[in-house]
C-alpha cells in the first residue's frame, strides 16, 4: 500500500520541501501547499458540478424514456444513449473527477501523516517539529483546537457538497437518508481522528475544507448560471418548435 501511495506522495514531498526552503516555516508551508493542491484539482470539481447540473436538468427526459420503454430494456438503453449524445452528456462525467481525486487525497494523507517516509532531507526532519501559532510541535497531535476547526469546516463543506450533488435522481433520493446521516457522522470522525494525527495533517485538512467551502460557494453560483442557461435554451426550443408549426 505504501509503495502505491509513494508514487504520489514522493513527488508531493519534493514540492513540500521546495516550498519550505522558500518560506522557512513548516506551518505556512502546509497552508501554501494545501492551496496549491486544491487549485490544481479545482477544474475537476468544476467538471463534476457541471455534470451533476446537466444530469439534474435531463431527469424529466430520462424518466419519460424509462416509462415509455419500461418493458424493453435494450430500446431504453439505445434511447438513453441517443439522449446523452444529443445533450453532449457523459454519464461518467460526474464520477471520473472523484476517481482522479481519491489517489491524490490518499497520497497527501500518507505524506503528511508520515513525512519522514517520503522526505529524508535533514532540514525537513527538524521542520516537522516546528511550532505554529498555539501548536508547540506540528508532528504531535493538537488535542482540541485544530480538530474542532477541521470538524466544523468538514460539516459545512459536506453539507454544501450534498446540496450540489443532489440531482433529484432516484439514486440520490434512495441514498438521501444515508448521506444525511454521514453529514453528521463524517465530521465527528474527522474531529476524532484529527485528535490523534500529527497537527500538520490536521492543519492540511482544516485548510483544505475551508478552501472547499469557498469553492462550493462559487460552484453554487455556477450551477445557478447553468440552470438559467438551460432554461433559456428550453424556451428558445419551444419558440422554434411553435414557429415551425
C-alpha positions as CSV (number, residue, x, y, z in Angstrom):
1,X,0.0,0.0,0.0
2,X,2.8,2.4,0.9
3,X,4.5,1.6,-2.4
4,X,1.4,2.6,-4.4
5,X,0.9,5.7,-2.3
6,X,4.6,6.5,-2.6
7,X,4.2,7.1,-6.3
8,X,2.0,10.1,-5.5
9,X,3.4,11.0,-2.1
10,X,7.1,11.2,-3.2
11,X,6.7,14.0,-5.8
12,X,4.5,15.9,-3.4
13,X,7.2,15.5,-0.8
14,X,9.6,17.3,-3.2
15,X,7.1,20.1,-3.6
16,X,6.7,20.4,0.2
17,X,10.4,20.5,0.6
18,X,10.8,23.2,-2.1
19,X,8.1,25.4,-0.5
20,X,9.7,25.0,2.9
21,X,13.0,26.2,1.6
22,X,11.3,29.2,0.1
23,X,9.0,30.1,3.1
24,X,11.1,28.8,6.0
25,X,8.1,28.0,8.2
26,X,6.5,24.5,8.2
27,X,3.0,25.6,9.2
28,X,2.8,28.3,6.5
29,X,4.3,25.8,4.0
30,X,1.5,23.4,4.7
31,X,-1.1,26.1,4.1
32,X,0.5,27.2,0.8
33,X,0.9,23.6,-0.2
34,X,-2.8,22.9,0.5
35,X,-3.9,26.0,-1.5
36,X,-1.7,24.9,-4.4
37,X,-3.1,21.3,-4.4
38,X,-6.7,22.5,-4.1
39,X,-6.2,24.9,-7.1
40,X,-4.7,22.1,-9.2
41,X,-7.8,19.8,-8.7
42,X,-10.3,22.6,-8.8
43,X,-11.0,22.0,-12.5
44,X,-12.1,18.5,-11.6
45,X,-14.6,20.0,-9.1
46,X,-15.9,22.3,-11.8
47,X,-16.4,19.4,-14.2
48,X,-18.2,17.3,-11.6
49,X,-20.5,20.2,-10.7
50,X,-21.4,20.9,-14.4
51,X,-22.1,17.2,-15.0
52,X,-24.4,17.0,-12.0
53,X,-26.3,20.1,-13.0
54,X,-26.8,18.8,-16.6
55,X,-28.0,15.4,-15.2
56,X,-30.5,17.2,-13.0
57,X,-31.9,19.1,-15.9
58,X,-32.1,15.9,-18.0
59,X,-34.2,14.0,-15.4
60,X,-37.6,14.7,-17.0
61,X,-36.5,13.4,-20.4
62,X,-34.8,10.4,-18.8
63,X,-37.9,9.5,-16.8
64,X,-40.0,9.8,-20.0
65,X,-37.8,7.3,-21.8
66,X,-37.8,4.9,-18.8
67,X,-41.5,5.0,-18.6
68,X,-42.1,4.6,-22.3
69,X,-39.7,1.7,-22.7
70,X,-40.1,0.1,-19.3
71,X,-40.7,-3.3,-20.9
72,X,-37.9,-3.1,-23.5
73,X,-34.5,-2.7,-21.7
74,X,-32.5,-2.7,-24.9
75,X,-34.5,0.0,-26.6
76,X,-34.4,2.1,-23.4
77,X,-30.6,1.9,-23.4
78,X,-30.5,2.9,-27.0
79,X,-32.8,5.9,-26.5
80,X,-30.8,7.0,-23.4
81,X,-27.6,6.9,-25.3
82,X,-29.2,9.0,-28.1
83,X,-30.3,11.5,-25.4
84,X,-26.8,11.6,-23.9
85,X,-25.3,12.2,-27.4
86,X,-27.9,14.9,-28.2
87,X,-27.2,16.7,-24.9
88,X,-23.5,16.1,-25.2
89,X,-23.5,14.5,-21.8
90,X,-21.1,11.9,-20.5
91,X,-22.7,9.7,-17.7
92,X,-19.3,9.1,-16.2
93,X,-18.5,12.8,-16.2
94,X,-19.6,13.1,-12.5
95,X,-17.7,10.1,-11.3
96,X,-14.4,10.5,-13.1
97,X,-13.2,13.6,-11.3
98,X,-13.8,11.9,-7.9
99,X,-11.9,8.8,-9.0
100,X,-9.0,11.0,-10.1
101,X,-9.1,12.9,-6.8
102,X,-9.0,9.9,-4.5
103,X,-5.4,8.8,-5.2
104,X,-4.3,12.4,-4.7
105,X,-6.0,12.7,-1.4
106,X,-4.6,9.3,-0.2
107,X,-1.1,10.3,-1.3
108,X,-1.4,13.6,0.6
109,X,-2.7,11.7,3.7
110,X,0.3,9.3,3.6
111,X,2.8,12.2,3.1
112,X,1.6,14.4,5.9
113,X,0.9,11.5,8.3
114,X,4.4,10.1,8.0
115,X,6.5,12.7,6.1
116,X,9.8,11.1,7.1
117,X,8.9,8.1,5.0
118,X,8.9,10.2,1.8
119,X,11.2,13.1,2.7
120,X,14.7,12.4,4.1
121,X,16.4,15.8,3.9
122,X,17.9,16.9,7.2
123,X,16.3,20.4,7.1
124,X,12.8,18.8,6.8
125,X,13.4,16.4,9.7
126,X,13.6,19.4,12.0
127,X,10.9,21.3,10.2
128,X,8.3,18.6,11.1
129,X,8.8,19.5,14.8
130,X,8.4,23.3,14.4
131,X,5.8,25.2,16.4
132,X,3.0,27.1,14.7
133,X,0.7,29.5,16.3
134,X,-0.6,27.8,19.5
135,X,0.9,24.4,18.5
136,X,4.2,23.5,20.1
137,X,5.1,20.7,17.7
138,X,3.4,20.1,14.3
139,X,4.5,16.4,14.4
140,X,2.3,15.9,17.5
141,X,-1.5,15.9,17.8
142,X,-3.4,19.0,18.8
143,X,-5.9,17.9,21.4
144,X,-8.8,20.2,20.5
145,X,-8.5,23.5,18.6
146,X,-7.4,22.1,15.1
147,X,-9.7,19.1,15.4
148,X,-12.7,21.2,16.1
149,X,-11.9,23.6,13.2
150,X,-11.4,20.6,10.9
151,X,-14.7,19.0,12.1
152,X,-16.8,22.2,11.7
153,X,-15.2,23.0,8.3
154,X,-15.9,19.5,7.2
155,X,-19.5,19.7,8.3
156,X,-20.1,22.9,6.4
157,X,-18.3,21.7,3.2
158,X,-20.0,18.3,3.3
159,X,-23.4,20.0,3.7
160,X,-22.8,22.2,0.7
161,X,-21.4,19.3,-1.3
162,X,-24.6,17.3,-0.6
163,X,-26.7,20.2,-1.8
164,X,-24.6,20.5,-5.0
165,X,-24.7,16.7,-5.7
166,X,-28.5,16.4,-5.1
167,X,-29.5,15.9,-8.7
168,X,-33.0,14.6,-7.9
169,X,-32.3,11.2,-9.4
170,X,-33.7,8.0,-8.0
171,X,-30.2,7.1,-6.8
172,X,-29.7,10.3,-4.9
173,X,-33.2,10.0,-3.4
174,X,-32.5,6.5,-2.2
175,X,-29.2,7.4,-0.7
176,X,-30.5,10.6,0.8
177,X,-31.0,9.2,4.3
178,X,-27.5,7.7,4.3
179,X,-25.9,10.9,3.1
180,X,-27.8,12.9,5.8
181,X,-26.5,10.5,8.4
182,X,-23.0,10.8,7.1
183,X,-23.3,14.6,7.1
184,X,-23.1,14.4,10.9
185,X,-21.0,11.2,11.4
186,X,-18.2,12.2,9.0
187,X,-17.3,15.5,10.7
188,X,-17.3,13.7,14.1
189,X,-14.9,11.1,12.6
190,X,-12.7,13.8,11.3
191,X,-12.6,15.5,14.7
192,X,-11.8,12.3,16.5
193,X,-9.1,11.3,14.0
194,X,-7.5,14.7,14.0
195,X,-7.0,14.4,17.8
196,X,-4.6,11.5,17.2
197,X,-3.0,12.5,13.9
198,X,0.0,14.9,13.6
199,X,-1.0,18.6,13.8
200,X,0.5,19.1,10.3
201,X,-2.1,16.7,8.8
202,X,-5.0,18.2,10.8
203,X,-3.8,21.7,9.6
204,X,-3.9,20.4,6.0
205,X,-7.4,19.0,6.3
206,X,-8.8,22.1,8.1
207,X,-7.4,24.5,5.5
208,X,-8.5,22.2,2.7
209,X,-12.1,22.1,3.9
210,X,-12.1,25.9,4.4
211,X,-11.0,26.3,0.8
212,X,-13.6,23.8,-0.3
213,X,-16.3,26.0,1.3
214,X,-15.3,28.9,-0.9
215,X,-15.2,26.5,-3.9
216,X,-18.7,25.4,-3.2
217,X,-20.0,29.0,-3.0
218,X,-18.5,29.6,-6.4
219,X,-20.0,26.3,-7.7
220,X,-23.4,27.2,-6.4
221,X,-23.3,30.4,-8.4
222,X,-22.1,28.5,-11.4
223,X,-24.8,25.9,-11.1
224,X,-27.5,28.6,-11.0
225,X,-26.0,30.1,-14.1
226,X,-26.1,26.7,-15.9
227,X,-29.7,26.2,-14.9
228,X,-30.6,29.7,-16.2
229,X,-28.9,29.0,-19.5
230,X,-30.6,25.6,-19.8
231,X,-34.0,27.2,-19.1
232,X,-33.3,29.9,-21.7
233,X,-32.4,27.1,-24.1
234,X,-35.7,25.2,-23.5
235,X,-37.7,28.4,-24.0
236,X,-35.9,29.0,-27.4
237,X,-36.6,25.4,-28.4
238,X,-40.3,25.8,-27.6
239,X,-40.5,29.1,-29.6
240,X,-38.7,27.5,-32.6
241,X,-41.0,24.4,-32.4
242,X,-44.0,26.7,-32.3
243,X,-42.8,28.7,-35.2
244,X,-42.2,25.6,-37.3
245,X,-45.9,24.7,-36.9
